[in-house]
């Protein structure tokens, strides 16, 4: 379960932040790396005899609030590369074709068989994040939008990008939604923030192309701002 993608170190770090005990996943596995859905989001079954993995591990460690970060491409024309986007909802295209992390025998230790997702993204945590961003020096601007998850590893075609935008999605990425589903099933409070690392190409005449190198470069450029914001949010949690 060690990620193989650049920018994902694969470490599990225990420490303190602003006087609070924290666990940090330095990287995440992805479906496109060949991990199964149950491995990525750890639906635990006797059949596969699989120990709890990523999100489930955090729950078993006593984590009750999770901050999920990700890189994403911008579908919203008002977003710029480098913008930080608070996620308020998601569209899980993999779930739409029957690859939901909760498929299989339900583990009642974590949650019930059927769960609502209408409040999966905590409004209270989003308000804390907005306040934290406004009180940083200098302040950090936060957008707010909807994330659409695709399997990857290909970046979007122009027609796909237009379709996702017509659904109401603001950003697109290859992670996050399934982690949020698993966290919600586990009764965890969820805050999710995406960094816009590239503008999704939606015009046939455009000479631009998305690349993983651009994703990594933008992440490096915005690292200090993201660190400051998350540190402030953790300190402001009730």
Sine and cosine of phi, psi and omega as CSV:
sin_phi,cos_phi,sin_psi,cos_psi,sin_omega,cos_omega
0.00,0.00,0.43,0.90,0.05,-1.00
-1.00,-0.01,0.83,-0.56,0.00,-1.00
-0.86,0.51,0.54,-0.84,-0.01,-1.00
-0.94,-0.35,0.02,1.00,-0.10,-0.99
-1.00,-0.03,0.62,-0.78,0.06,-1.00
-0.84,0.54,0.68,-0.74,-0.04,-1.00
1.00,-0.07,-0.07,1.00,0.01,-1.00
-0.84,-0.54,0.99,-0.12,-0.12,-0.99
-0.94,0.33,-0.46,0.89,0.03,-1.00
0.99,0.13,0.41,0.91,0.00,-1.00
-0.98,-0.20,0.50,-0.87,0.13,-0.99
-0.91,-0.41,0.92,-0.39,-0.16,-0.99
-0.93,-0.36,0.76,-0.65,0.05,-1.00
-0.95,-0.32,0.70,-0.72,0.00,-1.00
-0.15,-0.99,-0.34,-0.94,0.05,-1.00
-0.78,-0.62,0.56,-0.83,0.05,-1.00
-0.64,-0.77,0.87,-0.49,-0.02,-1.00
0.79,0.61,0.64,0.77,0.06,-1.00
0.99,0.16,0.09,1.00,0.00,-1.00
-0.92,-0.38,0.61,-0.79,0.08,-1.00
-0.96,0.28,0.75,-0.66,-0.03,-1.00
-0.72,-0.69,0.42,-0.91,0.15,-0.99
-0.83,-0.56,0.77,-0.64,-0.05,-1.00
-0.87,-0.49,0.82,-0.57,0.15,-0.99
-1.00,0.01,0.94,-0.34,-0.02,-1.00
-1.00,0.02,0.98,0.19,-0.08,-1.00
0.92,-0.39,0.20,-0.98,-0.01,-1.00
-0.50,-0.86,0.47,-0.88,0.14,-0.99
-0.98,0.19,0.41,-0.91,0.01,-1.00
-0.81,-0.59,0.43,-0.90,0.06,-1.00
-0.85,0.53,-0.66,0.75,-0.09,-1.00
-0.94,0.35,-0.20,0.98,0.07,-1.00
-0.98,0.17,-0.12,0.99,0.03,-1.00
0.96,-0.29,-0.03,1.00,0.07,-1.00
-0.96,0.26,0.59,-0.81,0.05,-1.00
-0.97,0.24,0.26,-0.97,0.02,-1.00
-0.85,0.52,-0.64,0.77,-0.04,-1.00
-0.94,0.35,-0.49,0.87,0.05,-1.00
-0.96,0.29,-0.64,0.77,-0.05,-1.00
-0.93,0.37,-0.68,0.73,-0.06,-1.00
-0.89,-0.45,0.11,0.99,0.23,-0.97
0.87,0.49,0.81,0.58,0.24,-0.97
-0.96,0.30,0.91,-0.41,-0.15,-0.99
-1.00,-0.02,0.82,-0.58,0.04,-1.00
-0.73,-0.69,0.47,-0.88,0.05,-1.00
-0.92,0.40,-0.55,0.84,-0.07,-1.00
-0.85,0.53,-0.74,0.67,-0.04,-1.00
-1.00,0.00,-0.07,1.00,0.06,-1.00
0.74,0.68,0.75,0.66,-0.11,-0.99
-0.96,-0.27,0.77,-0.64,0.05,-1.00
-0.94,0.35,0.36,-0.93,0.00,-1.00
-0.86,0.51,0.67,-0.74,-0.05,-1.00
-0.81,-0.58,0.00,-1.00,-0.33,-0.95
-0.09,1.00,-0.99,0.12,-0.10,-0.99
-0.93,0.38,-0.63,0.78,0.02,-1.00
-0.89,0.45,-0.61,0.79,0.04,-1.00
-0.86,0.51,-0.72,0.70,0.00,-1.00
-0.87,0.49,-0.66,0.75,0.03,-1.00
-0.88,0.47,-0.70,0.71,-0.02,-1.00
-0.92,0.39,-0.41,0.91,0.05,-1.00
-0.98,0.19,-0.11,0.99,0.03,-1.00
0.98,-0.20,0.12,0.99,0.00,-1.00
-0.94,0.35,0.77,-0.64,0.02,-1.00
-0.91,-0.41,-0.29,0.96,0.02,-1.00
-0.77,-0.64,0.76,-0.66,-0.04,-1.00
-0.82,-0.57,0.70,-0.71,0.09,-1.00
-0.94,-0.35,0.92,-0.40,-0.04,-1.00
-0.98,-0.22,0.80,-0.60,0.04,-1.00
-0.91,-0.42,0.42,-0.91,0.00,-1.00
-0.33,-0.94,0.33,-0.94,0.18,-0.98
-1.00,-0.07,0.55,-0.84,-0.03,-1.00
-0.49,-0.87,0.42,-0.91,0.11,-0.99
-1.00,-0.04,0.56,-0.83,-0.05,-1.00
-1.00,0.02,0.81,-0.58,0.15,-0.99
-0.99,-0.14,-0.40,0.92,-0.03,-1.00
-0.99,0.15,0.85,-0.52,-0.05,-1.00
-0.90,0.44,-0.28,0.96,0.00,-1.00
-1.00,0.08,-0.15,0.99,0.00,-1.00
-1.00,-0.01,0.58,-0.82,0.03,-1.00
-0.90,-0.43,0.38,-0.92,0.10,-0.99
-0.87,0.49,0.76,-0.65,-0.05,-1.00
0.98,-0.21,-0.23,0.97,0.04,-1.00
-0.93,0.37,0.53,-0.85,0.11,-0.99
-0.96,-0.26,0.74,-0.67,-0.09,-1.00
-0.86,-0.51,0.87,-0.50,0.14,-0.99
-0.97,0.24,0.81,-0.59,0.00,-1.00
-1.00,0.08,0.75,-0.66,0.02,-1.00
-0.94,-0.34,-0.19,0.98,0.00,-1.00
-0.16,-0.99,0.17,-0.99,0.06,-1.00
-0.61,-0.80,0.30,-0.96,0.16,-0.99
-0.86,-0.50,0.91,-0.40,-0.07,-1.00
-0.99,-0.16,1.00,-0.08,-0.05,-1.00
-0.92,0.39,-0.49,0.87,0.04,-1.00
-0.93,0.36,-0.58,0.81,0.07,-1.00
-0.90,0.43,-0.52,0.85,-0.02,-1.00
-0.92,0.39,-0.38,0.93,0.01,-1.00
-0.96,-0.29,0.29,0.96,0.14,-0.99
1.00,-0.02,0.32,0.95,0.05,-1.00
-0.91,-0.42,0.93,0.37,0.02,-1.00
-1.00,-0.08,0.65,-0.76,-0.03,-1.00
-0.90,0.43,-0.22,0.98,-0.02,-1.00
-0.99,-0.12,0.03,1.00,0.05,-1.00
-0.91,0.42,0.65,-0.76,-0.02,-1.00
0.92,-0.39,0.01,-1.00,0.01,-1.00
-0.82,0.57,0.72,-0.70,-0.01,-1.00
-0.99,0.15,0.70,-0.72,0.06,-1.00
-0.99,-0.13,0.97,-0.24,-0.08,-1.00
-0.90,0.44,-0.26,0.96,0.05,-1.00
-0.89,0.45,-0.44,0.90,-0.05,-1.00
-0.99,-0.17,-0.69,0.73,-0.04,-1.00
-0.06,-1.00,0.07,-1.00,-0.03,-1.00
-0.97,0.24,0.19,-0.98,-0.01,-1.00
-0.86,0.51,-0.73,0.68,-0.06,-1.00
-0.91,-0.42,0.79,-0.61,-0.02,-1.00
-0.79,-0.61,0.58,-0.82,0.12,-0.99
-0.99,0.17,0.54,-0.84,0.04,-1.00
-0.88,-0.48,0.14,0.99,-0.05,-1.00
-0.91,0.42,-0.36,0.93,0.03,-1.00
-0.82,-0.57,0.51,0.86,-0.03,-1.00
-0.89,0.46,-0.57,0.82,0.01,-1.00
-0.99,-0.12,0.94,-0.35,-0.14,-0.99
-0.89,0.45,0.87,-0.50,0.08,-1.00
-0.91,0.42,-0.61,0.79,0.01,-1.00
-0.88,0.48,-0.69,0.72,0.02,-1.00
-0.93,0.37,-0.58,0.81,0.05,-1.00
-0.90,0.45,-0.64,0.77,0.03,-1.00
-0.91,0.41,-0.62,0.78,0.07,-1.00
-0.89,0.46,-0.67,0.74,0.00,-1.00
-0.90,0.43,-0.66,0.75,0.02,-1.00
-0.89,0.46,-0.69,0.73,0.02,-1.00
-0.90,0.43,-0.67,0.74,0.01,-1.00
-0.88,0.47,-0.69,0.72,-0.01,-1.00
-0.89,0.45,-0.64,0.77,-0.02,-1.00
-0.94,0.35,-0.43,0.90,-0.07,-1.00
-0.99,-0.14,0.07,1.00,0.10,-0.99
-0.97,0.22,0.33,-0.94,0.02,-1.00
-0.81,-0.59,0.97,-0.24,0.03,1.00
-0.98,0.22,0.35,-0.94,0.03,-1.00
-0.88,0.47,0.48,-0.88,0.05,-1.00
-0.94,-0.34,0.81,-0.59,0.02,-1.00
-0.98,0.19,0.73,-0.69,0.05,-1.00
-0.88,-0.47,0.77,-0.64,0.19,-0.98
-1.00,0.04,0.09,-1.00,0.07,-1.00
-0.62,-0.78,0.78,-0.62,-0.08,-1.00
-0.31,-0.95,-0.13,-0.99,-0.07,-1.00
-0.94,-0.34,0.71,-0.71,-0.05,-1.00
-0.97,-0.25,0.69,-0.72,0.13,-0.99
-0.92,-0.40,0.79,-0.62,0.00,-1.00
-0.99,-0.16,0.75,-0.66,0.12,-0.99
-0.87,-0.49,0.20,-0.98,-0.08,-1.00
-0.98,0.21,-0.57,0.82,-0.10,-1.00
0.96,0.27,-0.10,-1.00,0.04,1.00
-1.00,0.08,0.00,1.00,0.00,-1.00
-0.95,0.31,0.60,-0.80,0.21,-0.98
-0.96,0.28,0.21,-0.98,-0.20,-0.98
-0.96,0.29,0.54,-0.84,0.23,-0.97
-0.97,0.24,0.25,-0.97,0.01,-1.00
-0.88,0.47,-0.68,0.73,0.00,-1.00
-0.92,0.40,-0.63,0.77,0.05,-1.00
-0.88,0.47,-0.71,0.71,-0.01,-1.00
-0.87,0.49,-0.68,0.74,0.02,-1.00
-0.90,0.43,-0.62,0.78,0.03,-1.00
-0.90,0.44,-0.72,0.69,-0.01,-1.00
-0.88,0.48,-0.64,0.77,0.01,-1.00
-0.91,0.42,-0.62,0.79,0.01,-1.00
-0.92,0.39,-0.39,0.92,0.07,-1.00
-0.96,0.28,-0.28,0.96,-0.05,-1.00
0.97,-0.25,0.16,0.99,0.01,-1.00
-0.98,0.19,0.61,-0.80,0.03,-1.00
-0.98,-0.20,-0.53,0.85,0.00,-1.00
-0.67,-0.75,0.38,-0.92,-0.01,-1.00
-0.73,-0.68,0.63,-0.78,0.01,-1.00
-0.40,-0.92,-0.03,-1.00,-0.12,-0.99
-0.91,-0.41,0.42,0.91,-0.02,-1.00
-0.44,-0.90,-0.38,-0.92,0.22,-0.98
0.97,0.24,-0.87,0.50,-0.13,-0.99
-0.86,0.51,-0.71,0.70,-0.01,-1.00
-0.93,0.38,-0.52,0.85,0.08,-1.00
-0.93,0.37,-0.64,0.77,0.03,-1.00
-0.90,0.43,-0.67,0.74,0.03,-1.00
-0.85,0.52,-0.72,0.69,-0.01,-1.00
-0.91,0.42,-0.66,0.75,0.02,-1.00
-0.91,0.42,-0.66,0.75,0.02,-1.00
-0.90,0.44,-0.65,0.76,0.04,-1.00
-0.89,0.46,-0.51,0.86,-0.02,-1.00
-1.00,0.07,0.03,1.00,0.02,-1.00
0.97,0.24,0.41,0.91,-0.02,-1.00
-1.00,-0.03,0.51,-0.86,0.11,-0.99
-0.99,0.14,0.77,-0.64,-0.15,-0.99
-0.89,-0.46,0.77,-0.64,0.21,-0.98
-0.83,-0.56,0.77,-0.64,-0.02,-1.00
-0.78,-0.62,0.72,-0.69,-0.02,-1.00
-0.76,-0.65,0.79,-0.61,0.06,-1.00
-0.94,-0.35,0.67,-0.75,0.12,-0.99
-0.99,-0.11,0.82,-0.57,0.06,-1.00
-0.96,0.28,0.94,-0.34,-0.06,-1.00
-0.98,-0.21,-0.22,0.98,0.02,-1.00
-0.31,-0.95,0.45,-0.89,0.12,-0.99
-1.00,0.03,0.80,-0.60,0.01,-1.00
-0.94,0.33,0.75,-0.66,-0.02,-1.00
-0.96,0.29,0.84,-0.54,-0.03,-1.00
-0.78,-0.63,0.21,0.98,-0.04,-1.00
-0.77,-0.64,0.82,-0.57,-0.01,-1.00
-0.86,0.51,-0.43,0.90,-0.05,-1.00
-1.00,0.05,-0.08,1.00,-0.02,-1.00
-0.93,0.37,0.61,-0.80,0.06,-1.00
-0.99,-0.11,-0.02,1.00,-0.03,-1.00
-0.99,0.16,0.47,-0.88,0.09,-1.00
-0.63,-0.77,0.66,-0.76,0.05,-1.00
-0.96,0.28,0.51,-0.86,0.04,-1.00
-0.49,-0.87,0.45,-0.89,0.02,-1.00
-0.93,0.37,-0.49,0.87,0.03,-1.00
-0.89,0.46,-0.64,0.77,0.05,-1.00
-0.91,0.43,-0.64,0.77,0.03,-1.00
-0.86,0.51,-0.74,0.67,-0.02,-1.00
-0.91,0.41,-0.65,0.76,-0.03,-1.00
-0.91,0.42,-0.69,0.73,0.01,-1.00
-0.91,0.42,-0.65,0.76,0.04,-1.00
-0.86,0.51,-0.66,0.75,0.01,-1.00
-0.91,0.41,-0.65,0.76,-0.02,-1.00
-0.90,0.43,-0.55,0.83,-0.09,-1.00
-0.98,-0.19,0.11,0.99,-0.09,-1.00
-0.84,0.54,-0.72,0.69,-0.06,-1.00
-0.88,0.47,-0.68,0.73,0.00,-1.00
-0.91,0.42,-0.65,0.76,0.01,-1.00
-0.92,0.40,-0.68,0.73,0.03,-1.00
-0.87,0.50,-0.71,0.70,-0.01,-1.00
-0.89,0.46,-0.68,0.74,-0.03,-1.00
-0.91,0.42,-0.75,0.67,-0.04,-1.00
-0.91,0.41,-0.63,0.78,0.05,-1.00
-0.87,0.50,-0.69,0.72,0.02,-1.00
-0.91,0.42,-0.67,0.74,0.01,-1.00
-0.88,0.48,-0.73,0.68,0.00,-1.00
-0.85,0.52,-0.67,0.74,0.01,-1.00
-0.92,0.39,-0.44,0.90,-0.04,-1.00
-1.00,-0.03,-0.08,1.00,0.00,-1.00
-0.90,0.44,0.60,-0.80,-0.02,-1.00
-0.94,0.34,0.00,0.00,0.00,0.00
